[in-house]
């Protein structure tokens, strides 16, 4: 917290350029994607997604080949080139940025199961925010999480912000910061948080009975074995993926009573915190990320800074865009149609602005840092900077 974000980014950028492993005399790895596999927007099986198509082809490429210098200049160096079957596309930037955009859409849809909508989303808190799916993983899924980590590193080197909406707990775990059992639980699963709080704040046995009766009415409790008509909870709880698990050995047979209610509340909280940390998945993600950028860099970044460096800002700042726009020969900022253009954009909603940015440069977000600070040793124009506005082709004008 003692170092300015800009300073951290400058150091980070220098380290990234000093750890380049693919030099100019090496051809970039190339992958071929079949757009017909995802026609109509609905991916019929996850193997056909761009994410899986790319993961399969890049699995046999040494990760050193993906460690390139930071994107700069007119046609920057990217980690790999993309060919679309049956299409002849000139230049690599557009298809590379489109690929990253499409992959983020797939990750945040039902076609891939690596990310899970956080349970709070269901009650309109942190709507649309994702976490890593907390469940035991197969070897194949571990490979996909590894590739997901590589993509985060690839996007950082390419300076293309990924339109991913992940909960702060993801970024905390990624940079190695401990989770807060109150704040992070409430962000991710507000219903469980309130449930645990109810048990923690009970003052006497009658309140406990009333609470168990209320839970019984929601089909979460069963009758007590001692008094058949008295509802009681057992030491079980639902995981985020909806499976009922025992909170301790033989938990199904242990009723929650006045003596052990705090143990029950703590056990539920620990279950959720373990699910948020997903050690197996996160180890694979960090391994993937570490194959592209040195993980030591993460020790200087706060979770929010890591998110900004990887995903940019989730909204478009028009003033920032104006400041990074170039008018080509014959055009000026004061031209009437240019003024109309900006006033039209000012009327756009954020959603429409994202679509405009996607139309203009094939990505939905603009990088949070523009290393084009004039005159400094690190001056570099990172595409799509600056935005260029050109005069019309026809002479009629």
N, C-alpha and C positions, 0 to 999 in steps of 0.2 A: 504493500500500500504506500510505500515511500517513493516509488518511482512513477513518473508520469507515463501514461499509456503510450504517447508518441515516442518516448525514449525507449520503452520496451520494444515497440515495433521496429524501431531503427536497428536496435541490437539484434532482434530476431531476424530481420531481413538480411543483415550482414552474415549471421551464422548460416542462414539458409543458402546464401550464395557461396559461402565457403565450404559447404558440405555437398556441393554438386558432384554427382558421380557419372552422369552421362554427358560426355563432351560433344562438341560439334561434329566430330568425325564419326560418331555413332548414329545410325539411322534410328528414328523413333519407332518403338513398337507400334504395330498397327492392329486394330481389331475390326472385325466386320460384323455389323449389326443388321439384322433383318427386320425392317420396320413392319413387314407384313405380319410378323408374329404378334404385334400388338395393335392390329387394325381395330378401329371402332372404340379404342380407348379401354376396352375390357380385356384384360390379359387372361386367357383361358387357363393357363397353368403357370406357376411361378418360374418354371425353367425357361419359359420364353421371354421373361421380362428382360429389359436392357441390362438391369443389374446382374442377373444370373448369366446372361449371354457374355457380358464383359468379365465377370468373375471367373468363368470357365476359361476364357481365352488368356486372361492375364495371370492365371495361376502358374503357368509355366514360364512367365517372364521374370527374370531376377529383379528384385525390388530396386536394386541399384540403378536399373535402366529407367526407373520412374522418378529418380531424384534429379530434377532439372533446376536451372536457375529461375529466379522469380520472373514472372511474365513481365515483359516490357517491350516497347517498340511496336512497330506496325503489325508484324505477324509474329507473335511471341512463341517461345518454345513451350509446348505442353507435354505432359507426362507420356501421352500416347496419341496417335492419330486415329480417326474413326472413318471407316468407309461404310456407307449405307448401301446394301445390295440394290443394284439396279438404279442407283443415282450417281451422277457425276457432279460432285460438289467441289467448287474451287475454293482453296483456302481451308484452313483447319479450324479456325477460331469458332465460327458459327456452329459447326456440328459438335465441337467439343462442349461448348456452353449449353447447347440444346440437350446433349447427352446428360450432363449433370442435372439439368432442370428435370428431365424425364425421370431420372433415377430417384430424385427426391420425391417426386410424385408417387412413384411405385412404393418407396419405403413407407410413405404415409398413407397407404391404401391397404385394402384387404388382400391384395395379390401376394404380398410378402409378409412373413410373420415375425420379422426381426424386431419391429417396433409395435408398441401397444398404446392405444389411447389411454391417458391416465384416468383412473376411476372418477376423479373429481369432475372430469369433462361431462359426465352424465348429469351432473346437477349444476351445469353452467359455471363452474369455477375452473379457471385455466382451460377453457374450451379449446379443443384442437391441439392440445399439447401432448407430446408423446414421451414414453420412457422405453428403455430396452425391455423386451418381453422376458419376464422373470420365470423361466422354466428350465428344467435340465436340457442341455443341448447335445445334439448328435455331432459327430465329427464334421459332417457336411455343413451343419449350421455354424459350427465354430469357424470353418473356412469363410463363410459369408460374413460373419462378424469381423473377421480379420480384414476382409476386403472393404467392409464399411469403414474401418479405421484407416485403411490406406486412402480411401476416397476423401476423408477429412483432411489428410496430409496433402493429397494431390490438389485439393481446392485451395489450401493455404498457399502452396507454391504457385498456383495459377492465378491467385487473387480473384477467384470467381466465388462470390458469396453463395453458399448453399441455402436454398429456401427451406430449411428444416426448422420445425418448431418443437424443440425438446425442452423438458422441464429443467430448471436450474440444478436439480439433484444429479442429472446426467453430467453436466459440466463440472459440478463439484467433484464427483467421483473420478472423472477423467483427469482433472488436474491434481487429484490426490488430497482433496480437502474432506475432513469428516462431515457427515450429514448431521443436521440438527433434528433430534427425534421429535421435536414439536413442530417447528416450522416446515420441514420437508415432508413430514407425514401429512400435515394439513394441506399443503400444496398438492400433493399427489392423490390423496384419498381422504377427502374431507368427511365422508360418512363414517369411515373407520375411526378417524380422529375423534369425532363426536361420540361414537360408541364407547371408545376407550375412556374418554373423559367422564362419561356418565358413571362408569364403574369406579373410576378414581374418586369421584366426588360424592359417593353415597355415604350417608351419615349413620344409618342404622339398618337393622335386618328387615324392617317393614318396607323401607325404600328399595332394598335389594329384591324383595318379593315382587313389589310393584313393577320394577324394571324387568324382571324375568317374565312376568305376565305380559308386559308390553311386547317383549321380544317374541314370546310364544305366539302372540296374535299375528306376528309376521312370519310364522313358521320357522323360526330359527332355533327354537328351544323344544325340549321334550319334557315329559312329566318326570317328577322326581321319583326314584325307585322306592324311597322310604314312604312318602305320602303321595299316593297315586294322583291326587287332584291338584297337587302343588307343582306348577311349572318350574323347570330349572334349566340352566344352560349347562352344556358339557364343555370340556376342554378341547373344542374343535373350532375351526374358523375357515372361512373361504379364502383361497388365495386370489390374487388379482386376476388370474386366468379362470377363476370360477370353480376350482376343485376344493372339496372339503378335506382339510388335513387335520391331523391330531397335533395339538400344541405341546404335548409331552407324551411319553410312552403310555399306552392304554388310555389316551385322552378321551376316547369315546365313552369310557365307563366312569369318568371322574366328574361328578357334578360340581358346579361353581357354587360355593357357599360363602358365608360371611368371613371365614378364616382365610380362604384362598382367593378372594375376589381380586386382590391387588396382584397376585401372581398371574392370574388370568389376564388382567389388563396389560401387564408387562410382557407376557408371552405374545399377545396379539401385536403389540407395538414392535417387538423384536422381529416377528415374522415379516411385517411390512418393511422394516428397515433393511432386512436381509434381501427382500425382493427388490428394493430400490437400488441396492448396491450391486446386485447381480454379479458376484465376483467372477464366475466363469465367463460370462459374456463380456464383461468389461476388460478382463485380462486379454481376451482375443482382440478387442477393439484397440486397446493400448499397444498390443504387439504389432497390429497392422499400422497404426499411426507412427510407431517408433521405427518402422522400416522405411518411412518417407521423411520424417523430420526428427531431429534429436529430441528425445523426451525430456532432457534436462531443461529445455526452453520452457516447459510447462510450469516449472517451479517458480518462475517470476510472475506468471499470469494469474489473475483472479478468475474465478469461473465465468464472470460476465465478460471479461476481456477476451477469454478464450472463445466465447460464443461470438463476440463481435468480430474477432479475427477470422473465424470460420464461416459465420453465417451473415455477417453484415447486420444492418438494421432492418427490421421487418417492415419499415415504412420508407417511402420515398420522400426525401427532402428536396423540394423544388429549388430553393435558394442555392443549395449545394450543386444541383444539376446545372442551374444557370451559370454559376461561377466556373463550371467546367464544360462550357460549350464554346465551340469555335465556329465562326461564320466564315464560309469560304468566299473566294474572290467575288466582289460585287455585292455582297450582302452586308448589312449592318444591323446591330441590335435595335436601332431606331426605325428600321423599315416597318411600314404599317402591318404587313402580313406577319412579320416576326412578332410584333407586339400582340397581334390577334392570336398567334400560336401560343404564346405564354399565358395570355388571359384565358384561352380555352383550357389549357392544362390546369390552371388554377381552379377551374370548376370541377375537375375530375375528382372522384372518390379515390381513396387509396387503392382499392381493388382495380379501378380503371387505370390508375397510374402504373401499377405493376404490369398490367397488360401492355401499356405503351412501352415500358422499358423492355419487356419481353419481345415486342415487335421490333424495337429499335436495335437491340443487341443480343437477343436470345438468352437473356437471363432476367430474373424477376427483381433482383436486388442490386443496388450499386455498392461497391466496396466502401467500407466505413473509413478506411484510411486511403487517401490518395497520395502516393509518394511523390506527387509532382509538385513539391514545394520548390518554388523557383530558385535556381542557382545553387542549391545545396549539392553535396557530392553524391547524394542518393537520388537526384532528379531522374525520374523515369515515368513516362506516360504509360500507364497500364490500361490496355483495352478494357472496357469500351470508353476509356478517357482519351481525349475529351470527346464529348458528343459533337459530331460535325453536322452542320446544316448546309446543304449545297443548293446552288441556284437551280431552277428547272432546266431540263435538257433542251426543250424546244425554244426557238428564237422568239416565238410569239409572246412568251413570257408570262 
